[in-house]
Amino acid sequence: MKKLLLAALFASSSASAGVGSGTGKITELYTNASGSIARIQFSAAIKNPDNCGKSTFYMVELNDSAGSNRFYSTLLAAHAAQKDVSFWVHGCTNGAYWGGTQPKIIDIYFKQ
């Protein structure tokens, strides 16, 4: 039993916990008409820590929550002001967009 628990611990620790995107600017921001996704083109190289099907850009899958609204508002403000930002990248999109799953951002850091 101890060996099984130890093996499970090693297996879970090898999974990605995410990675920082590096600092850059949002060069393009797209959202669909229903507001359910945001696609973010970034000036720094796109990181793909979880080996998503594609890594052409970053994505956020949004919903009708206040948190999603604030997240999108922050993206929009960073893009409009052309401020340096960085993201925490973790996981892949649930849906396949533009030919495959894409790296998902879960945090935004504004730079001065």
Accessible surface in RSA format (square Angstrom, percent):
REM  Atomic radii and reference values for relative SASA: ProtOr
REM  Chains: A
REM  Algorithm: Lee & Richards
REM  Probe-radius: 1.40
REM  Slices: 20
REM RES _ NUM      All-atoms   Total-Side   Main-Chain    Non-polar    All polar
REM                ABS   REL    ABS   REL    ABS   REL    ABS   REL    ABS   REL
RES MET A   1   189.40  98.1 143.27  94.8  46.12 109.8 130.28 110.8  59.12  78.3
RES LYS A   2   180.17  87.9 172.91 106.1   7.26  17.3 117.64 105.9  62.53  66.6
RES LYS A   3   178.44  87.1 172.12 105.6   6.32  15.0 117.20 105.5  61.24  65.2
RES LEU A   4   125.10  69.7 119.99  85.8   5.11  12.8 123.48  86.7   1.61   4.3
RES LEU A   5   126.48  70.4 123.06  88.0   3.42   8.6 126.06  88.5   0.41   1.1
RES LEU A   6    93.94  52.3  90.98  65.1   2.96   7.4  93.16  65.4   0.77   2.1
RES ALA A   7    57.53  52.9  46.74  72.1  10.79  24.5  53.22  75.0   4.31  11.4
RES ALA A   8    55.16  50.7  43.77  67.6  11.39  25.9  51.10  72.0   4.06  10.8
RES LEU A   9   110.33  61.4 106.11  75.9   4.22  10.6 109.86  77.2   0.47   1.3
RES PHE A  10   131.36  65.7 126.71  78.5   4.65  12.1 127.02  77.0   4.34  12.4
RES ALA A  11    67.75  62.3  50.21  77.5  17.54  39.9  58.50  82.4   9.25  24.5
RES SER A  12    74.08  62.6  54.29  72.5  19.79  45.6  50.31 107.1  23.77  33.3
RES SER A  13    81.14  68.6  46.30  61.8  34.84  80.3  45.78  97.5  35.36  49.5
RES SER A  14    95.24  80.5  57.95  77.3  37.28  85.9  49.82 106.1  45.42  63.6
RES ALA A  15    69.58  64.0  47.93  74.0  21.65  49.2  58.88  82.9  10.70  28.3
RES SER A  16    37.01  31.3  12.01  16.0  24.99  57.6  20.13  42.9  16.87  23.6
RES ALA A  17    82.83  76.2  63.69  98.3  19.14  43.5  68.68  96.7  14.15  37.5
RES GLY A  18    18.13  22.4   0.00   N/A  18.13  22.4   0.00   0.0  18.13  40.6
RES VAL A  19    50.33  33.1  49.42  44.7   0.91   2.2  50.33  43.7   0.00   0.0
RES GLY A  20    27.02  33.3   0.00   N/A  27.02  33.3  21.02  57.7   6.00  13.4
RES SER A  21     1.28   1.1   0.00   0.0   1.28   2.9   0.00   0.0   1.28   1.8
RES GLY A  22    35.29  43.5   0.00   N/A  35.29  43.5  31.97  87.7   3.32   7.4
RES THR A  23    73.97  52.6  48.46  49.1  25.51  60.8  30.59  41.1  43.38  65.6
RES GLY A  24     6.80   8.4   0.00   N/A   6.80   8.4   6.80  18.7   0.00   0.0
RES LYS A  25    72.88  35.6  72.88  44.7   0.00   0.0  51.10  46.0  21.78  23.2
RES ILE A  26     0.70   0.4   0.15   0.1   0.55   1.3   0.15   0.1   0.55   1.5
RES THR A  27    78.77  56.0  51.63  52.3  27.14  64.7  47.14  63.3  31.63  47.8
RES GLU A  28    74.04  42.5  71.83  54.3   2.22   5.3  28.50  55.1  45.55  37.2
RES LEU A  29    30.37  16.9   3.03   2.2  27.34  68.7   3.03   2.1  27.34  73.6
RES TYR A  30    78.71  36.7  74.63  42.5   4.08  10.6  52.25  39.3  26.45  32.6
RES THR A  31    52.36  37.2  35.80  36.3  16.56  39.5  34.33  46.1  18.03  27.2
RES ASN A  32    39.38  27.2  32.78  31.7   6.60  15.9  16.68  40.1  22.70  21.9
RES ALA A  33   120.65 110.9  69.46 107.2  51.19 116.4  82.64 116.4  38.00 100.7
RES SER A  34    91.96  77.7  51.62  68.9  40.34  92.9  56.91 121.2  35.06  49.1
RES GLY A  35    31.39  38.7   0.00   N/A  31.39  38.7  22.00  60.4   9.39  21.0
RES SER A  36    46.33  39.2  42.81  57.1   3.52   8.1  33.89  72.2  12.44  17.4
RES ILE A  37    10.57   6.0  10.57   7.9   0.00   0.0  10.57   7.6   0.00   0.0
RES ALA A  38     0.00   0.0   0.00   0.0   0.00   0.0   0.00   0.0   0.00   0.0
RES ARG A  39    38.04  16.0  37.60  19.2   0.44   1.1   1.62   2.2  36.42  22.1
RES ILE A  40     0.00   0.0   0.00   0.0   0.00   0.0   0.00   0.0   0.00   0.0
RES GLN A  41    55.30  30.9  55.30  40.4   0.00   0.0   7.09  15.1  48.21  36.6
RES PHE A  42    17.80   8.9   0.00   0.0  17.80  46.3   0.00   0.0  17.80  50.9
RES SER A  43    70.69  59.7  32.18  42.9  38.51  88.7  31.98  68.1  38.71  54.2
RES ALA A  44    27.96  25.7  16.98  26.2  10.98  25.0  25.70  36.2   2.26   6.0
RES ALA A  45    81.71  75.1  59.98  92.6  21.73  49.4  72.09 101.5   9.62  25.5
RES ILE A  46    40.40  23.0  16.85  12.6  23.56  56.8  16.85  12.1  23.56  63.9
RES LYS A  47    81.27  39.6  78.04  47.9   3.23   7.7  54.04  48.6  27.23  29.0
RES ASN A  48    41.61  28.7  23.79  23.0  17.82  42.9  12.61  30.4  29.00  28.0
RES PRO A  49    40.97  29.9  10.33   9.4  30.65 111.4  24.08  19.9  16.90 105.0
RES ASP A  50    44.55  31.2  22.51  22.4  22.04  52.1  14.58  34.3  29.97  29.9
RES ASN A  51   130.65  90.1 107.07 103.5  23.58  56.8  28.03  67.5 102.62  99.2
RES CYS A  52    11.82   8.9   0.32   0.4  11.50  27.0   2.10   5.3   9.72  10.5
RES GLY A  53    61.90  76.3   0.00   N/A  61.90  76.3  31.63  86.8  30.27  67.8
RES LYS A  54    87.93  42.9  82.69  50.7   5.25  12.5  32.63  29.4  55.30  58.9
RES SER A  55    49.88  42.2  31.63  42.2  18.26  42.1   1.08   2.3  48.80  68.4
RES THR A  56    78.09  55.5  61.50  62.3  16.59  39.5  57.43  77.1  20.66  31.2
RES PHE A  57     8.80   4.4   8.80   5.5   0.00   0.0   8.80   5.3   0.00   0.0
RES TYR A  58     0.00   0.0   0.00   0.0   0.00   0.0   0.00   0.0   0.00   0.0
RES MET A  59     0.00   0.0   0.00   0.0   0.00   0.0   0.00   0.0   0.00   0.0
RES VAL A  60    12.02   7.9  12.02  10.9   0.00   0.0  12.02  10.4   0.00   0.0
RES GLU A  61    48.75  28.0  26.68  20.2  22.07  52.5  22.63  43.8  26.11  21.3
RES LEU A  62    21.78  12.1   8.75   6.3  13.02  32.7   9.24   6.5  12.54  33.7
RES ASN A  63    95.78  66.0  79.32  76.7  16.45  39.6  41.87 100.8  53.90  52.1
RES ASP A  64   145.51 101.9 118.76 118.2  26.76  63.3  40.31  94.9 105.21 104.9
RES SER A  65    53.24  45.0  41.00  54.7  12.24  28.2  45.05  95.9   8.20  11.5
RES ALA A  66    59.96  55.1  49.19  75.9  10.78  24.5  51.89  73.1   8.08  21.4
RES GLY A  67    35.13  43.3   0.00   N/A  35.13  43.3  26.51  72.7   8.63  19.3
RES SER A  68    15.49  13.1  10.09  13.5   5.40  12.4   3.41   7.3  12.08  16.9
RES ASN A  69    88.93  61.3  84.64  81.8   4.29  10.3  25.32  60.9  63.61  61.5
RES ARG A  70   157.28  66.0 154.23  78.6   3.05   7.3  75.51 103.2  81.77  49.6
RES PHE A  71    40.96  20.5  35.66  22.1   5.30  13.8  40.16  24.3   0.80   2.3
RES TYR A  72    48.95  22.9  48.95  27.9   0.00   0.0  37.99  28.5  10.97  13.5
RES SER A  73    65.79  55.6  60.11  80.2   5.68  13.1  31.72  67.5  34.07  47.7
RES THR A  74    44.76  31.8  40.42  41.0   4.34  10.3  20.07  27.0  24.69  37.3
RES LEU A  75     0.00   0.0   0.00   0.0   0.00   0.0   0.00   0.0   0.00   0.0
RES LEU A  76    88.37  49.2  88.37  63.2   0.00   0.0  88.37  62.1   0.00   0.0
RES ALA A  77    52.03  47.8  42.15  65.0   9.88  22.5  50.37  70.9   1.66   4.4
RES ALA A  78     0.46   0.4   0.09   0.1   0.37   0.8   0.09   0.1   0.37   1.0
RES HIS A  79    51.90  28.4  49.14  34.2   2.77   7.1  25.16  25.9  26.74  31.1
RES ALA A  80    84.93  78.1  47.94  74.0  36.99  84.1  57.53  81.0  27.40  72.6
RES ALA A  81    58.55  53.8  28.95  44.7  29.60  67.3  40.67  57.3  17.88  47.4
RES GLN A  82    79.08  44.2  70.63  51.6   8.45  20.1  48.80 103.9  30.28  23.0
RES LYS A  83    88.66  43.3  86.94  53.3   1.73   4.1  43.31  39.0  45.35  48.3
RES ASP A  84    51.52  36.1  48.24  48.0   3.28   7.7   2.76   6.5  48.76  48.6
RES VAL A  85     0.00   0.0   0.00   0.0   0.00   0.0   0.00   0.0   0.00   0.0
RES SER A  86    14.66  12.4  14.66  19.6   0.00   0.0   7.96  17.0   6.70   9.4
RES PHE A  87     1.12   0.6   0.00   0.0   1.12   2.9   0.00   0.0   1.12   3.2
RES TRP A  88    84.67  34.0  84.67  41.0   0.00   0.0  76.74  40.9   7.93  12.9
RES VAL A  89     0.00   0.0   0.00   0.0   0.00   0.0   0.00   0.0   0.00   0.0
RES HIS A  90    64.64  35.3  64.29  44.7   0.35   0.9  34.40  35.4  30.24  35.2
RES GLY A  91    18.08  22.3   0.00   N/A  18.08  22.3  17.77  48.8   0.31   0.7
RES CYS A  92    35.52  26.9  23.40  26.1  12.12  28.5  12.12  30.7  23.40  25.2
RES THR A  93     4.61   3.3   0.00   0.0   4.61  11.0   0.00   0.0   4.61   7.0
RES ASN A  94   134.07  92.5 100.03  96.7  34.04  82.0  33.97  81.7 100.10  96.8
RES GLY A  95    24.40  30.1   0.00   N/A  24.40  30.1  23.65  64.9   0.75   1.7
RES ALA A  96    76.82  70.6  44.57  68.8  32.25  73.4  44.57  62.8  32.25  85.4
RES TYR A  97    52.92  24.7  49.79  28.3   3.13   8.1  33.71  25.3  19.21  23.7
RES TRP A  98   115.11  46.2  82.75  40.1  32.36  76.0  73.72  39.3  41.39  67.2
RES GLY A  99    68.42  84.4   0.00   N/A  68.42  84.4  35.79  98.2  32.63  73.1
RES GLY A 100    10.58  13.0   0.00   N/A  10.58  13.0  10.58  29.0   0.00   0.0
RES THR A 101    39.97  28.4  38.39  38.9   1.57   3.7  31.77  42.7   8.19  12.4
RES GLN A 102     0.00   0.0   0.00   0.0   0.00   0.0   0.00   0.0   0.00   0.0
RES PRO A 103     0.09   0.1   0.09   0.1   0.00   0.0   0.09   0.1   0.00   0.0
RES LYS A 104    50.80  24.8  50.80  31.2   0.00   0.0  14.49  13.0  36.31  38.7
RES ILE A 105     3.37   1.9   0.00   0.0   3.37   8.1   0.00   0.0   3.37   9.1
RES ILE A 106    75.62  43.0  57.81  43.1  17.80  42.9  61.72  44.4  13.89  37.7
RES ASP A 107    58.21  40.8  56.09  55.8   2.13   5.0   8.61  20.3  49.61  49.5
RES ILE A 108    32.37  18.4   5.10   3.8  27.27  65.7   5.10   3.7  27.27  74.0
RES TYR A 109   105.24  49.1 101.19  57.6   4.05  10.5  79.81  60.0  25.43  31.4
RES PHE A 110    96.89  48.5  68.62  42.5  28.27  73.6  68.62  41.6  28.27  80.9
RES LYS A 111    82.23  40.1  76.42  46.9   5.82  13.9  32.13  28.9  50.10  53.4
RES GLN A 112   209.97 117.4 150.44 109.9  59.53 141.7  84.17 179.2 125.80  95.4
END  Absolute sums over single chains surface
CHAIN  1 A     6616.1       5040.1       1576.0       4035.6       2580.5
END  Absolute sums over all chains
TOTAL          6616.1       5040.1       1576.0       4035.6       2580.5
